[in-house]
Each structure stands twice: as structure tokens, then as C-alpha cells.
């Protein structure tokens, strides 16, 4: 995985955080202590790809980045027509009777007073 370089506190060229980069024709760069498969962004996901070894070799690189950020698909509306829903009555600890609707597919529950 490559990183986006940021200047370090010591003023050198070392990055302070490891992030994915989309290039596949140069080696990956990581912050000190991070491995080539690390990223400091917990939401960032990676996928392996076929690198451009020829371009990397012509540029004089001995290694090449083979992991790029995984693109996230647009959020689509989920088809809820086949969800299994259960509805039942329950009593809250304060004595209030409620009707509970529980979606078995998503685990989502709602309760309304009866």
C-alpha cells in the first residue's frame, strides 16, 4: 500500500500516517513502524491488483505497490419486500403495554404504546 506523504515532526520525508494510494508502478511508502499492508484509516479497505512491473523496473524500482483502495459502491435501497417481520405485545417495566415490531433480517426493533 502506498501512502500520501506528509512531513514528519522531525522535518524529514517520512509520512506520519499510512494511507492507500492508487498507483501500481512504484513501491508503497509507509510511516515508520507500519507494514506494507497497513493503513491508519479504519474505514479504508484494500484490494490487490496486478501491478505495472515493467514501468516500475524502467523507473529503477525493485518493488511495486500491488494494493489499492477498494471503491465503495453507492448506497442502494435494500429490497425489504421479503423481510420477515414479527409483531407481538409486551409490557414494559413501568407497566406500559407496547406493540413490538421486529425485523428478523436487519435486527431492527420498534415499540409503540398500545
PyMOL commands that set and color helices and strands:
alter all, ss='L'
color gray80, all
select helices_A, chain A and resi 53-58
alter helices_A, ss='H'
color red, helices_A
select strands_A, chain A and resi 46-48+67-69+85-91+97-103+109-113
alter strands_A, ss='S'
color yellow, strands_A
deselect
rebuild
show_as cartoon
